Amino acid sequence: MDSDLANLDDLRVEIEGFDPQSIVHLAGISSALHSNANEFYQVNLIGTRNLLSAASENCRKLDSVILASTAHIYDGQHGGALSETSKINPTSDYAVSKYAMERMSKLWSKKLPIVITRPFNYTGIGQSTNFVIPKIVEHFKNKRSEISLGNTKLYREFGDVRDVANIYAQIIAMPPIGEVVNVCSGRYHRLDDIIDICSELTAHRVKVNTNPDFLRPGEPEKIYGGGHKLTKYFPELQFRGIHATLSWMLNEL
């Protein structure tokens, strides 16, 4: 769609014009480091409300409305696998705006076939270098000598955007209406290991400098997804390994 989420009238006209069977709502401010806190709420919350309002008034044949939330809403202070039943504790404006979006969407639960997804970290070609994996890839791709990062000893999940796209396609085909579903593989990798793989693939080494501004005191060693509902509804899903993802990004960036 081309319409600005802030413009309800334009949304109504555009949606009515093609009367979709499914809506996959991925638009939003996706970086927790975004500098304008108000925009998190204007786009992620109010923009989504406008979309749901327009859809409920102008769509006659909707089978599914998929709203992308985030795994950042979970309480990750103790680390480990986070499932759909894990404690909720959003600790940034980004996470709060997404959780508020989830709660707000309940107002349309009887009018629209809503599925909420909570993606964990994923990456791929086209992602901004404001995110850590594209930043690392860009430094290796351009043969840079040094890179500034935070704690590279932490383990995090980094899925492949192609797998995420496939998951959304599966949800469209058989939508678990009314459910909240983690989008994750349950695999995790240390940033040091990702740097080593990039070095192996490019035959280049980059000196890693620790930037104190990127450090977050008390961060748990491991955080990754527990996709209990994902495997329940879509047991045949397969996931690419991080080596394949990095090779794809390094070769095509």
N, C-alpha and C positions, 0 to 999 in steps of 0.2 A: 504494500500500500504506500501511497505517496503522502497522505494527509498527515498534518501535525497532530499528535495526540492531544495537544492542548485545545484544538479547535473542534468542538463537538459537532457543529453544523457541517463542516467538511467531512468529518468521519461518517456522519449519517448519509450524506449524499454518495460518498464513495462506496460504502458497504452496500447500500441499496442497489447501486449500479451493477454489482456482480453477484450479489446474494450468495455468499460462500457456503460450502458444505462444512468446512472446518476452518477454524482460526487458530493459528499458532502465534502467540503473542510473545515475541522475543525482544521487542523494542524497549529501550530503557537505558539508564545510566548504569553501567555494569562495573565500574571501578570504584572500590571503596575509598580510593585516594582522590576522587573528584573534589575540586576545591569549593564548589558552591553547594552548601548543604541544602538550601531551599530547593534546588533543582531535583534532588533525589525525590522529594515529595511531590513536586509539580509534575514530574514525568512518570515516576514509578507508581505513585499512588493515584493522583488525580487523572493522569493520562490513561491509566488502566480503567479507572471508573468511567471515563468518557467512552472508551472503547466498548465496555460492557453495556453501557446505556444505549449506545448506537446499535450494537448487535441485537439487543433484546427488542428493540423497536423495529428493526429493518431486515432481520434475517428470518426466513421462513423454513429453511431446510437444514439447519445446523445439526450436525452429528456430534461435534466436539468443539470446545473452546479450551485450548491448552495455554495456561498462564505460567510463565517461567519465573519462579521465585529464586531462592538461593539457599545453599547449605550454610551460608554465613549466619543464618538465624539461630543455628544450634548453639548450645553451650559447649564450646570446645576446649574449655580450660583444663580438662583432665585428659584430653586426647583420646586416641583409640578410634574404633569404628563408631560412626554416628548413623543411627537408623532413623526411620520415620517416627519412632516412638521416643527418641532421645529428647532430653530437656531442651526447651526453647529459651534462649537468652541472647537476643540481638544486642551487640555492643558497639554499633556504629550507625550513623545516619543511613548509610546504604542498607544495612541489614534491617533496621527498624522500618524503613520505607517499604521493603519487600514483605516483611511480616504484616505490616499494616495493610498492604495490598491483598495479602491472603485473607485477612479477616474481613476486609471490605467486600471481597468477592462473594462472601457468604450471602450478601444481600440479593445476589442474583442466582442463588443455587436452585431455586425452584423454576427459574425462567430459562436458564441456559445450562447446557451439558458441560460443566466445567471440570477440568482435570488440572491440578496444580503439580508442577515439577519443581524439585529442589536440586539443581545441578551442583556438583562439586567442581573443582577446578578442571577445566579442559582447555586445549590449545590447538593451534593449527595455523596454516597459512592465512595471512590477513589480519591476525590478531595484533593489536597495538604493542609496541615495545615498552609501553608502560607496565605490561605484565612480564613476569620474570622469565618464562621460557622463551618468548620471542626476543627478549632482551639478550639472553644468552646466545641464542641462535644467530642473532644479528652480529654479535661480536665475533663469533667464529666465522661466519660467512664473509665478513669484511676483514678478516685476519688482524683484528685489533690485538694489541699486546696486553691490555689490562681491562678488568671489569670491576665495578663496585657493586657488591651485593651485601645482603644481611647475613643471617645465620645459615650457612650452607650445609649444616649437619642435620637439619630437620627433614623428616619424611612427610611428603604430602602426595595426595592423589593428583595426577595430571592425565586426564583422559584425552582422547583424540576427537576432534570436532566432527570427523566423519562418522565415528561411532555414535556420537550424540545425535547427529542428523538422522541416523538409522533408527535410534530409539524413538525420536519424535514421529518418524514415519510409522513405526509399529504402534505407537499410541493412537495415531490417527486411524489406523486400520481397525483396532480393537480398543476403543477408549474406555478405561476404567472410571466411569463418570463418578464424580464426588470424592475421588481419592486424592491423596497426596503421595507422590512417588519420587523417591531419590533417583537422580540420574548419576550413576557412578559405576565403576568397574570393581571397586573394592581393592584395587591395587595401589601401591604407594611406592615412591622413589625418593631418595635423598638427592638434594640439589648437587652435592659433590659427585654423585654417580652420573647425573645428567651431564655435568660438565665433562666428565671422563668419556662418556659416549660421544659427545660432540668432538672432543679431541681425537678420538679414535677415527671418527668418520671423516674428519677434515685434515688429519695429520698436522694439526696446528695446536699450540698450547697458548692458553690465556692465563695471565697472572690474576688471581682473585684477591681483591682488596676488600676488607670488611669495613663497611660504612656504618658508623654508630647510629646514623639517622634511620637506617633500615632495620634496626634491631628492636624487637618487642619483648621486653622483660617478661619472664614467666610463660613464654610460649611452650606448649607441650611438644614433645619430640615427634609424635606421630598423630596425624589426623587424616582419616580417609572415610570413604562412604560404605555404609552397610545397606545395600540395595535390596532389602527383603521383599518389598512389593514388586520391584522390577523383575526379579527372578521368578516371583510367583506368577505374574501375568505374562512374562515373556521369557520362558526358560531356555529358549534356543539362541538367545543373544550371544554373540561372540565379540571379543574386544581385541584391538590391536595392541601390541606391546609398545613401550616407550621408544625402543630402538627404531621401530618402523615409523613412528610419528616424527622423531627427530630427523631421520634420514629424509623423509618427505619434505620437511620444512627447510632443511639445509640445501636440498637439491632444487627447490622451486622458489625459494624466497627471492 
